Amino acid sequence: MSDPVDIKKAEGKLGVLLPGMGAVATTFIAGVLAGRKGLTRLHGSLTESGHIRLGKRTDHRSPRIREFVDLAALDDLVFGGWDPIPENAYDAAVTAGVLDTRDLEPIRAEMQAIEPMTAVFDKEYVRLLDGTHVKRGPDKMDLARQIMDDIERFRTENGCDRLVMVWCGSTEVYREPTAVHGSLAAFEEGLKNNDPEIAPSQIYAYAALQMGVPYANGAPNVTVDTPALLELAKREGVPIAGKDYKTGQTLIKTILAPGLKARMLGVDGWFSTNILGNRDGEVLDDPGSFRSKEVSKLGALDYIFQPEQYPDLYGDLYHKVRINYYPPRGDNKEGWDNIDIFGWMGYPMQIKVDFLCRDSILAAPLVLDLALFMDLAQRAGQSGIQEWLSFYFKSPQVAEGLYPEHDIFIQQTKLKNTLRHWMGEELITHLGTEYYEE
Ligand SMILES: NC(=O)c1ccc[n+]([C@@H]2O[C@H](COP(=O)([O-])OP(=O)(O)OC[C@H]3O[C@@H](n4cnc5c(N)ncnc54)[C@H](O)[C@@H]3O)[C@@H](O)[C@H]2O)c1
C-alpha cells in the first residue's frame, strides 16, 4: 500500500474546450446538458456509472468511481469550442443528425448559446472541408497567441477554475513528425516561420499547454506525440493523452482479440470493412486523412497478438481495414469483421461480426471521461503522457521505447489501479491466495 497522492479538490467550474464542434462534440455536450436536467441517462461512461472494487472480495467495498475520487460534477462543466464552420452547437447537432430533435428541444437554448470561436484551419490538413470561420495572422505563432487569448477570455467570461482541452476536430492528413517537431525550440522557430509541417491541431495543443491546460487527442493525427510538445507538457507540468477514441470496430477488436489470444487460438485473417456517412466519413474519404486512421487502426492487433512471440499462431495474419463513405447511413455506421481463426490440429473456423453502431453515441462518453480524468490527473500533480488513459484510445500514446498496451482488459486494470494507487489503496493483482489460507 502506498501513501495517497495529494489531490486538490474539484472546486469551481471546469471549462471543457473542444476544437471541432461536430458530431462527437455536440453529442457529448447535449448528453451532459440533458443528463444534468435528469432528462436522460449517460451510459458508456466510467465516471458516470463505473464502480471500483477496493480491498478483498470479502470486504464488499465497491464504491462508485465518482465517490472514490473527487471528480468535477456535471453541473460544474462549461463548454466552449472552435470550428471553421460558424454553426452554434444546436445547429451543428442538427446538421450532424445523431440525436433526434425531440432530445435536443429541451436543451435548445443552452446549445444555441455555445457559439464556436474562429478556428485555426488549414485546408492542406483537412482537404474536403471549406472553412470560412477562421483566424488570420501573419504566422503560426500569432495564431497560437490568438488561441491563448480565446482560452483566457473563455476562462474569465465563464468564471472557470480549471480547463481541459479535448480534440474533437476532423482527422488531419497523415504526416510523419519532422525536424520541426524534434524539440520545443525548433517547434517555436517553426511557428514563427510558418513551417508547413506544423498542423492546426498542434497549434491548439501548443496554446493549451502554454496555458497549463491538459490536452487529450481524440483523432488519429499525430499531435502531442511529438518530442516538442511532450517537452512543453513536461516543462509546464501538464497532462497529455492520445490518440483516436477507441469506439466501433476497434473497440470490438480489442475486446475479441485478447480472448482469442488468451485461448491460444490462431488467426490468419482479419478483414474489417466499414460504411459510414457522416462528415467524419466524408473527411476520411480523402486518402491523406484515411492514412492517419489506417495507421491508428492497424496497430492494435499486432500489439495484442505479438506475432514475433507466437509465429505459428499469428505470424501470417493478413489484416485489412477499409472505410467507405456511404451517405445514406449518416452517423449510423456498419462495421463488418470477418475473422479466420484456427484451432486444434489447425482446423479452420470463422467468426463474423456485424456491428451496427452509432459512432458519436460511443465516442461522447469517452469525451466526458477524458475531460474529468485529465482534470483529475492535473489536480493530482501528474504531467506528460497519461498512459493509464490508454483505455480510451485506438492508438495509445506511451513513453518512447515502450510498446502500447491495446488489450482493453489490461487497460481497464491499469486505469483502476492508477486510481487505487493515487488514493493509497491496495492494488488488485487477482492473486487471491488469501482466501485459501488457513
Ligand atoms: N465518432 C467516433 O467514434 C470517433 C472515433 C475515433 C475518432 N474520432 C475522431 O473524432 C473526430 C471528430 O469526429 P466527428 O464525427 O465529430 O467529426 P465531424 O466531422 O462531425 O466534426 C469535426 C469538426 O471539426 C471541425 N474542424 C475541422 N478542422 C478543424 C480545426 N482545424 N479547428 C477546429 N475545428 C475543426 C469540422 O468543421 C467539424 O465540425 C474526428 O477526427 C474523428 O476521426 C471519432
Ligand as a Chemical Component Dictionary entry (heavy atoms), coordinates in Angstrom:
data_LIG
# 
_chem_comp.id                   LIG 
_chem_comp.type                 NON-POLYMER 
_chem_comp.pdbx_formal_charge   0 
_chem_comp.three_letter_code    LIG 
# 
loop_
_chem_comp_atom.comp_id 
_chem_comp_atom.atom_id 
_chem_comp_atom.alt_atom_id 
_chem_comp_atom.type_symbol 
_chem_comp_atom.charge 
_chem_comp_atom.model_Cartn_x 
_chem_comp_atom.model_Cartn_y 
_chem_comp_atom.model_Cartn_z 
_chem_comp_atom.pdbx_ordinal 
LIG N1  N1  N 0  -17.066 9.113  -33.500 1  
LIG C1  C1  C 0  -16.178 8.212  -33.261 2  
LIG O1  O1  O 0  -16.491 7.085  -32.933 3  
LIG C2  C2  C 0  -14.739 8.556  -33.377 4  
LIG C3  C3  C 0  -13.819 7.573  -33.020 5  
LIG C4  C4  C 0  -12.471 7.870  -33.096 6  
LIG C5  C5  C 0  -12.069 9.118  -33.512 7  
LIG N2  N2  N 1  -12.988 10.034 -33.896 8  
LIG C6  C6  C 0  -12.472 11.305 -34.354 9  
LIG O2  O2  O 0  -13.102 12.354 -33.697 10 
LIG C7  C7  C 0  -13.087 13.487 -34.545 11 
LIG C8  C8  C 0  -14.474 14.096 -34.575 12 
LIG O3  O3  O 0  -15.385 13.198 -35.170 13 
LIG P1  P1  P 0  -16.833 13.711 -35.622 14 
LIG O4  O4  O 0  -17.602 12.524 -36.031 15 
LIG O5  O5  O -1 -17.359 14.635 -34.603 16 
LIG O6  O6  O 0  -16.471 14.542 -36.936 17 
LIG P2  P2  P 0  -17.244 15.808 -37.538 18 
LIG O7  O7  O 0  -16.762 15.928 -38.935 19 
LIG O8  O8  O 0  -18.707 15.734 -37.301 20 
LIG O9  O9  O 0  -16.700 17.012 -36.640 21 
LIG C9  C9  C 0  -15.406 17.506 -36.777 22 
LIG C10 C10 C 0  -15.500 19.016 -36.698 23 
LIG O10 O10 O 0  -14.162 19.508 -36.679 24 
LIG C11 C11 C 0  -14.179 20.711 -37.405 25 
LIG N3  N3  N 0  -12.794 21.046 -37.724 26 
LIG C12 C12 C 0  -12.013 20.626 -38.754 27 
LIG N4  N4  N 0  -10.801 21.200 -38.667 28 
LIG C13 C13 C 0  -10.806 21.983 -37.564 29 
LIG C14 C14 C 0  -9.851  22.840 -36.965 30 
LIG N5  N5  N 0  -8.642  22.985 -37.509 31 
LIG N6  N6  N 0  -10.196 23.506 -35.848 32 
LIG C15 C15 C 0  -11.422 23.355 -35.289 33 
LIG N7  N7  N 0  -12.378 22.580 -35.823 34 
LIG C16 C16 C 0  -12.055 21.893 -36.940 35 
LIG C17 C17 C 0  -15.096 20.436 -38.587 36 
LIG O11 O11 O 0  -15.573 21.614 -39.175 37 
LIG C18 C18 C 0  -16.201 19.644 -37.912 38 
LIG O12 O12 O 0  -17.258 20.452 -37.466 39 
LIG C19 C19 C 0  -12.603 13.005 -35.916 40 
LIG O13 O13 O 0  -11.238 13.292 -36.057 41 
LIG C20 C20 C 0  -12.783 11.530 -35.824 42 
LIG O14 O14 O 0  -11.904 10.791 -36.652 43 
LIG C21 C21 C 0  -14.315 9.788  -33.818 44 
# 
loop_
_chem_comp_bond.comp_id 
_chem_comp_bond.atom_id_1 
_chem_comp_bond.atom_id_2 
_chem_comp_bond.value_order 
_chem_comp_bond.pdbx_ordinal 
LIG N1  C1  SING 1  
LIG C1  O1  DOUB 2  
LIG C1  C2  SING 3  
LIG C2  C3  SING 4  
LIG C2  C21 DOUB 5  
LIG C3  C4  DOUB 6  
LIG C4  C5  SING 7  
LIG C5  N2  DOUB 8  
LIG N2  C6  SING 9  
LIG N2  C21 SING 10 
LIG C6  O2  SING 11 
LIG C6  C20 SING 12 
LIG O2  C7  SING 13 
LIG C7  C8  SING 14 
LIG C7  C19 SING 15 
LIG C8  O3  SING 16 
LIG O3  P1  SING 17 
LIG P1  O4  DOUB 18 
LIG P1  O5  SING 19 
LIG P1  O6  SING 20 
LIG O6  P2  SING 21 
LIG P2  O7  DOUB 22 
LIG P2  O8  SING 23 
LIG P2  O9  SING 24 
LIG O9  C9  SING 25 
LIG C9  C10 SING 26 
LIG C10 O10 SING 27 
LIG C10 C18 SING 28 
LIG O10 C11 SING 29 
LIG C11 N3  SING 30 
LIG C11 C17 SING 31 
LIG N3  C12 SING 32 
LIG N3  C16 SING 33 
LIG C12 N4  DOUB 34 
LIG N4  C13 SING 35 
LIG C13 C14 SING 36 
LIG C13 C16 DOUB 37 
LIG C14 N5  SING 38 
LIG C14 N6  DOUB 39 
LIG N6  C15 SING 40 
LIG C15 N7  DOUB 41 
LIG N7  C16 SING 42 
LIG C17 O11 SING 43 
LIG C17 C18 SING 44 
LIG C18 O12 SING 45 
LIG C19 O13 SING 46 
LIG C19 C20 SING 47 
LIG C20 O14 SING 48 
# 
